[in-house]
Amino acid sequence: MAVEIKEVVNKKDLKKWVDFPNKLYKKVPAYVPFLRADEISTFTKEENVAYDFCETRLFLAYKDNKIVGRICALINHAANKKWGTSNIRFTRFDFIDDYEVSSALFDEVIKWGKERGFNKVIGPIGFTDMDHEGMLIEGFDKLNMSITFYNHPYYLNHYTRLGLEKEVDWVEYLLTVPENYSEKHTKISEYLQRKYGYKLVTYNTFKSLKNDAYEAFKVIDESFSKLYGTVPLTDRVIDRTIKDNLSLMNLKYICSVRDKNDAIIGFAVLVPSIAKALKKSNGKILPFGIFRLLKALRGKNDRLEMFFIAVKPEYQNKGVPAIIVDHMIRTLIENGVKYCESGPELELNKEVQSIWKHFDVENHKRRRCFKKEI
């Protein structure tokens, strides 16, 4: 039976679209579902402020009256303006191992891109750099993070047949936390703070963190501004990101660095891994998902995920990363954390990768953004 493509036009369709990966990867041990409510919110225009500068069209593929694939075509006007590009993006591209299915879905992106006058398609990449990006090409047997995509190995063959080529790669690292922290690194941190007037700031209340959050996100925006695919974070995007993520924070694993004028110049957020909790609850909050999430976030957890380590560009070679890493490593050891996993880092981002040179690390995953002229 031929593949039938249907556009998502209502809430009922959207829920089917969001739920499809959970069925596709049901028997895959490494797969971690996204939080279902978050995904629905992400693709609801009234709730996701990125729609201020983005447009989307969502499609489902049916075969024998059964859902067999999905895709989102996405236009990010802010990114095209910033980088001087004429790109249409795709994201959430999932399908059974059937080229007829993947081809029919991808054709919808190409068709819309041509209708709108774009000359290149890129993906998988989402609304902003805060969204999930990159197709997994190495590390299929490693448990996925809560903030990244998982996909079957056969996807790469489909992408090749669709004429997609490498645009950029991201790498992910697994850091094994040392049993004892280095007094040498602590002395260097203390010396840098005395010499330059830096001040390490930790947070004891969510109110104090919220007070610093907006300024901290401006640092994140500036430090990531030259990285592939990024767009300026608008005030509305920052406000929404703070609102959506504050409840996931564990204050022990957050810190900032201020300069002698009391301005934030560095900011780091590590979060207890909720991957196993999400997997056990299949991405759902109810009935027991919320308790599993809270236990992972607030209870004993020996694995953390790095959300951000951001330093203003002019301070990246002036000791600020060393201060942050020294504090974080000591905190991890004191709290019995054994492993810390980085989020995707561009393979050419040597500044970030140099942070891990003194530690036992494994480059255990790689993911890719693809391109095709249209």
Secondary structure, 3 states (H helix, E strand, C coil): CCCEEEECCCHHHHHHHHHHHHHHCCCCCCCCCCCHHHHHHHCCCCCCHHHHCEEEEEEEEEECCEEEEEEEEEEEHHHHHHHCCCEEEEEEEEECCCHHHHHHHHHHHHHHHHHCCCCEEEECECCCCCCCECEEEECCCCCCCCCCCCCCCCHHHHHHHCCCEEEEEEEEEEEECCCCCCHHHHHHHHHHHHHHCCEEEECCCHHHHHHHHHHHHHHHHHHHCCCCCCCCCCHHHHHHHHHHHHHHCCHHHEEEEECCCCCEEEEEEEEECCHHHHHHHCCCCCCCHHHHHHHHHHCCCCEEEEEEEEECHHHCCCCHHHHHHHHHHHHHHHCCCCEEECCCEECCCHHHHHHHCCCEEEEEEEEEEEEEEC
